[in-house]
Amino acid sequence: MRAAVFRASKKKLVRALPKPTGASHLVASVMRGETFGDIYYFNALRGLIQAANQLICFAEPFHSDLSGDEFRRSRIMLTDFGRKVVAGNADTVVFNGIDRRIGGVHLQGSDCPWRWSEAERKVVRRAL
């Protein structure tokens, strides 16, 4: 679901640039009309921050626990790599790999050919 959170929030992140966005503000704006709780979205943000090739990062030094309230109050921003992903010039799976199941399909590794198609609203095989 990290990918879904990133897709849902990327327009908001891009609009917020170059100024950093509050993590809680971003989560609240993405949650409107959703059925998942804030803990779910904060976990997804943690995954984007902790990825080998970060898609988002902290806008100022962060020296606290990612599971605490300080994280919720932190300010985050899109990384250069995140901008490339948003623009369609980089593939986060190729750079960070994947290991999750979507609709009975086990997506695994960095050369996984399966991607979510926003247009088709399903997992599709992409040409490698």
N, C-alpha and C positions, 0 to 999 in steps of 0.2 A: 504494500500500500504506500510505501515511500514514494514510488513513482507517481501514484495518483495524487498524493499530497503535493509533490513538486509540480505536477501539471496544473493542479488547481491553484497553486499559489504563485506560479512563475510570473503570470501577468501582473499580479499584485507586487511581486518583488521588483520586476522591471519598472513598473510605474513609480515605485518608491525610490529607485536609484536616481541620482547618486547618493541620496541620503539613506542611512541605515533605517531598518524597520524594527520595531519592538517585536520580540518573539511572541508575546501574548497577543499583541494587536494582530499579527499575521494569522495566528491560530484562530482567533475570534472571527476574523473576516472570512477565513476559509470554511469555518464550521457552519456558517449560516445555511440553514436548510438541510444540514447533514444529520445522519443518525449516529455518528461516532462521537465519542466524548473527547474532551481536550487532552486527556492522558494519551490517547491513541495518536493524536497529531503531534504532541510534544515528543513522543517516542520516534515518530517518523522524522521530525526535525533533528533529533539527536543522531539518527542514522545518516542523514545528509551531512552533518557536521563531522561525524567520526569516520566518514568514508576515506579511503586511501587518497582519492582525488576529490576533495571537498567540492560540493555544489554551493553550499553556503558556509559562511564563517562569521565569527564574532566581529562586530564593528569596532570594538575596543577590547583591550586586554581582559581576559576572563580567567580567573584563577579559582573558581569554585567548583562545586560538584554539579554535574549535568543533571542530576535527578532532583536538585533542590529548587527553591523559589528564586534563587539568583539567576538560574537559567531562564525562568519564565520572565524575569525582568530585564534580561539581556537584550542587546540590540544586535541584530544579525543583518547580513547583506549577502548578495550574490557574489560568488568568486568569478575570476576570469573564466575558469572552466565552466562554471554554471552558466555564464553568458553564452559560451559556445554551445552548450547543450540546448539552451532556450532558442538560440538562433538555428538549431539543426545542424551545426557544424561539428558536433562531437556526440558520441554515444556513450552514455554513462556506464552501460553494461560492458562495453569493450574495455573501458579504463578501470572500472571497479569490480566487475564480475557480478554475479547474481546467484542466489541459492534460495529459491522460494517456489511455492506452488500457486498457480492461478488457474482456477476452473479445471482442476485435474491434470494440468500440464506442469511438470517439474522443470522449472527454468534453473539452469545450473552452469556455472563457468563464465568465461569472458568471451567465448565464441558462440554463445547461445544464439540461434537464429530466430527465436521467437520474440515478438514485441507486441505491445498493446497498440491497437489501431484505434485512435480516437474517432476517426470517421466511421469505421465499421463496428465500433464498440465491442471488440473481441480481440483475442490473441491471434495474431497472424504470423506466418513464416515470412521472414524477409530474406532477400537474396544476399548471400555473403560475398 
